[in-house]
Amino acid sequence: MTRNRAGVVAVLSGALVAVGSQPALAQSTASSSTEEAIWGLNFELLAVAIPITILVEAILFYTVWRFRSSNVEEAKPTKENRRLEITWTVATAIVLLFVGIGAYGVLAQDDVSGQGEADMEVQVFAERYAWSYEYPEQNVSSSDQLVIPVNQTVKLNITSKDWLHAFHVPELGLKSDAFPAQSNYLVTTPQETGTYQVYCAEYCGAGHSLMMSEVNVTTQERYESWLASQQAE
């Protein structure tokens, strides 16, 4: 491989890495505070991962070209290089420290840990093969959709009536296991109105793929109107 070809391959590899990261980088707006925190962490990790990947690939291609069989008469054993070993050990430790601090900073946030205060609470019940929701403060229940107001912090108390399930709303960055006789908590603030799909993310039987529901994020006025209609039934 000539030097020009090696350079072209290295450039193309870097381009492929950049193109491959576009789906993640394209996520510019978040539908909830939880999703915003998670995507912020993804961007930080990509900012570290992409340069490291390009550097490693460049070193790999250079090594293949520099020590190709036509350029080296006889292979020589690698000598110990303590300075190099210390350098890459320290560099790896710095990268891991950065990842650990960044991840902890996100996972410890109230909107991710589920420990924060909320404007309202909703009980989420899973059972084969459906979801149901109860609003204890408003004495309202719903079996077809979870309705919550935009820009209001909501705490979801998630449990199961019969089996192992997992409450998952990808577009809002929400996911939590649902266990019988145990409650798990999610805290989030939806930032955009719309309808978001709810899935069960834990295989629970023959009807698992059909265990879906919806989260309807609406304005405060429409939310109050919906509550009034539910209470009138």
Buried (B, 14 or more C-beta within 10 A) or exposed (E): BEEEEBBEBBEEBBEEBEEEBEEEEEEEEBBBBBBBBBBBBBEBBBEBBBEEBBEEBBEEBBEEBEEEEEEEEEEEEEEEEEEEEEEEEEEEEEEEEBBEEBEEBBEEBBBBEBEBEBEBBBBBBBBBBBBBBBBEEBEBBBEEBBBBBBBBBBBBBBBBBEBBBBBBBBBBBBBBBBBEEEBBBBBBBBBBBEEBEBBBBBEBEEEBEEBEBBBBBBEEEBBEEBBEEBEEE
